[in-house]
């Protein structure tokens, strides 16, 4: 390479352009020629141009595949095959080499009869009015006794984001969950209507008492996949709002009454005072009662009038105050975890 560059420069080529053609820097060329003698290529990637000395031959790779597909080993993983071969006094290759060869041959899959469990994404749900789709979950509230918690049962309407029901108990159980849900269901006056209740896979959610209550009331249950919090995003987001609220106590709760009193105050603030960013900044209570239509229309008219008065201040349309007509739950978009796995695989 040094000779080629010298020849090109003698013919009139620029040194930087000649080095660029060979994909090396001028400084690399200078290092090669220091002290008047051409030195060996010291670049880290230079050695990768040559095959490694310990590379498996084609015969060895075929031998690994033959062994892995033999009747006595076809159901075993490389982690079990290699020790079994060692007990027979035979060493063919390392465990990692077995895995690598099987992967290159597209044979690195579950090798037993029992297949790994696959979890399907929950059915996509949608709501275009209140009391069609609810989401619920349980969160811990710390107490002054270390290791002891109160349990907040909280139900919300996905369409309006309103907290429709809650209660704080000292224990976590399907019986408590069924009691809270039944009271909320009757208070909302939706008996006879179609309602879907979404939750995660906790034992109170799938307990016999809770499921029997849902069946008796004609409510369709929906569940998240195990260990996938993104399948129940609305309840998770609500719990974050609750625990990051400026008024959330810095110290643990002393009593059940104290916890219930605080949650009651949060319930009023969240439903009637807090302007929700996902609802065009109306409160969940206004959205639930249908008052958001008139409020958002008034804002739209206000902005249109402001634009007419000062056209020079507007380069386009006014702010979008149109209410969201349909709300989706698990609409088919990949979760963060699935997206990361897919990106890594690609």
N, C-alpha and C positions, 0 to 999 in steps of 0.2 A: 504493500500500500504506500509506503514511503517513497519507493522508487517511482510508482505511478504518479504520485503528486509532484515529485521533483520534475519528472518528464513533462507534465502538464504545465507547470509554472515556467519551465524553460521555453515552452512553445507559446507563452504569452497569457496563460490562464491566471486568474486571481487565486491566491492561496485559499481564501475563505470559501470561494465557490468550489474549488477542487475538493476541499475537506467536506463540504456540504453534500457533494455527490456521493462520497463514501460513508456518509453519516457518522463523521467524527468531528470533534472540535479542533480548532487551531491549537489550543493548549495541549490537547492529547498528542498531536503530532510533535509539538515541541518537547514534551516529556520523553517521547520515544527517541528523540535525537539528542538528548542531553549528553554532555561530556564527549560529544563527537562520535558516539557509537549508538547504533540502533538497538534499542532494548526490547525485551519481550512485552507483549500486550498485557497490561496489568488491569484492564477494565474488568469489573465484576461479571458482566454479562458475556465476556469473551469465551469463558469456558463452557457456556451453555451451547455453543455452536457444535460441540463434539458430543457424541453419545457417551453417557456415563459408563464407567468400567463395570459397574455392578448391574447393568441392565439385563433383564431376563431374556433369554433367547426364545425364539418362536417355539422350539421344542419344549422348553420348560413351561411356557404359557399353555401349550396344548396339554401338557401333563397335568397342570393344575386344574384345567377345565374337565379333563377326563376323571380326575379324582373327585372333584366336587359334584359331578353328575353321576358317579357310580351309585348303584342301588343302596349300598350301605351308608353313603354320605349325602345322598340327594336331599334328605330332609333336615340336614344339619347346617348350622352356620359355620363360617371359617373359624370362629372362636372355639368351636367344638371339634372341628375337623383336625386342626393342627395338633392339639393334645392327643387325639386318638391316633394319629400317625406316629407321634413320638412314642406312644406305648407299644407300637409295632416296630420300633427301631428305625423309623423312616423319617427323614427330614427332606422336604421338597422345597419349601419357601416359608417365609414368615407369614404371620396372620395378616398383616397389612398388605402383603403381596397378593394373598388370596383374594382379599376384598378388592384390590385394585384391578386384578385380572377379571374377576366376575363383573365388576362395574363396567369395564371396557367392553365386555361381551354382552352387556344388557341383561345380566343374570343376577344382579344384586337385588333380590326381592325376598319377601318372606318365604322361607323354604319349608315350613310345616303345613299341616292340613288346616290348623286354626288360623284364620286370617285376622289381622288387626281390625279392631272395631273402627268403623267410619262414622263420623257424626255429620249428619246433613244439616245445612243451615235451616233455621226455623222458617216456616212458611211466611212469605211477605204479607204484611198486614197494612191496612190503610183505614183512615177515618176522615169523613168530611163533615162531621157534626159531633157535638159532645155526646158522651155516654155510649160510644160505639166501641172504643178501645181504651182499656185501662192498663196501667203498668204498676207493679208494686214490688216492694222489697223490704228488707229489715236491715237496720244499721245499729251499731253499738253506741251507747252513750256512757262514757266513763263515770264511775262513782268514786266516792272518797275511800271506799274499801278496795285496796289493790287486788286486781284480778277479778273483780265483780263488776258487772255491767247491767245497765238497763237496756231494753230492746225497744226501738222505735219501729212500729209497723206503720207503713205509709203507702197510701194508694193515690195515684194521680191519673187524671184524664190526659191522654196523649194528645188529643186534638187541641184542647185549651190550655194544657200544662197546669191546670188547677189541681191543688191538693183537695181531693174529694173526701178523704177519710184518713184518720190516723189514731194511734193509741200507743201508750208506753206501758210496757209490762216488765216485770222482774225476770221473767223466763221467756224462752223461745219455744213455741209449740204450734202445731197445726190447729189445735183447739182455739188458741188466741187468734190466730190468723182468720179462722172461719168466723169467729164472733165479730171481728172488726169488719170483715168484708160484708157480712150479712147486714149489719147496721148501716153501713155506707150504701149498700145496694138499695135498701128500703128507703133511706132518707132521700136519695136522688130520684126516687119514684120511677125507676126504669123497668119495673116488673113487666114481663111479657115482651120486652124489646130484645133485640139481638146484641149481646155484649161479649167481647173477647177480653180475657184477663191474661196479661203476659207477665212472666216472672222468670227467675233463674231456677236452678235445679236443687235448691236447698230442701232439707227435710220438711220444714213447715209448709213449703209450697206444694210438695207432692205427698203430704200426709193424707191418710185415709179420711180424716174428718174434713179437711179442706176440700178435697176432691169430691166428697159426697155432698158438701154444701153447694159447690158449683154445679154439680149435676142436678140437684134438686131445684135450683134457681134457673136452670137452663142457660148457664154461662159456659162458654167454650174456653178451656184453658190452653195456654200457649207457653212453651218453655224454651229457655236459652240452651245452648250446648254447654256441656260441662266445662268449666274453667275458661269460658269465653265471655268476658264482661261486656264486650261491644254488642252482644246480642240484646242487652237490656240497657240501652244508653240513656233513656230519659230518666229512669230512676237513679242511675249513677250520677248523672249531671245534677239532679235535684239534691242528692245527698251532699255533693260538693258545695252547692250554693248554701245549704244549711250550715255546714261545718266551717265554711269560710265567711259566714255572715259576721259583720263587725260586732254584733251583739252576742255572738256565741260565747258562753262563759269561758273565762281563762282557767277556772278551777273546775274539778269534777262536781257532779251533782251530789247533794247531800241526801236527798230523799226522792221518792217517786213523785210526790206532789210538786216538788221544785222542778223536776224534769218536765212534767206535764204542763206546768204553768209556762215554762219557757217555750215549749213547742207550740202551745196555743197562741202565744204572741207572734212567733215566727209564721204560723199558719195565716194569721190575719195580714201580716206585712207582705208575705209572698203573694197571697191571692188578691189583695185589694190595694196595695200601695206600690209594690215592685212592678215596674214596667219591663216586661220581658223582651229581650232583644230579638228573639225568634218570632215574636208576635207583632212586629212593627211597633214595639214599645207601647203596647197597651197592657193592662194587667190581666193575669189569667182569669180573674173573676169576670172582668168585662168581656173577655173572649167567650167564656163559658155561657154567659147570659145573652150573647149575641149583640152586646152593646158596641163591640169593636167596629161594626160596619159603619155606623153613623159617625163615630169618632174619627175613623180613618178617612171617611169621605169629607168631613169638615176640614181635616188637615190638608187634603188634596186641594180643596177649593181655596183654602188660605194661600197655599203655595202658588196656585195658578194666578190668583189676584196679585200676589207680590211680583210675579214674573211680568205681568202686563204693565205694572207701574214702573218697573226697572228692567226693561228688556236688555239693556247693555250689560247687566250683571249675570245673565244666563246664557250659556253657550249651547245648551241642549234642553232636554225635557226636565221637568221638575222631579223632586224626589219621589221614589215609588212608595206610595202609601197603600197599595192594594193588599188586602188580607190574603194570607195563604189559604187556598181553598181545600187542599187535601194534604194530610200529614201521613207519612209512611214510616213503618217500623220494619227493619230488616228488608229493605227494598231490593236486595241483591248485590249491593256494592260490597267489595271485599273489606273485611275488617283490617285494622292496622297490622295485626299479627299475620293474617293471610297475605296482605300486600307485601310485607317484609319477606315472607317465605317465597312468594312468587318472584319477587325481584332478585332474591338470592339465587333461585334456581335458574333464572334467565341469565 
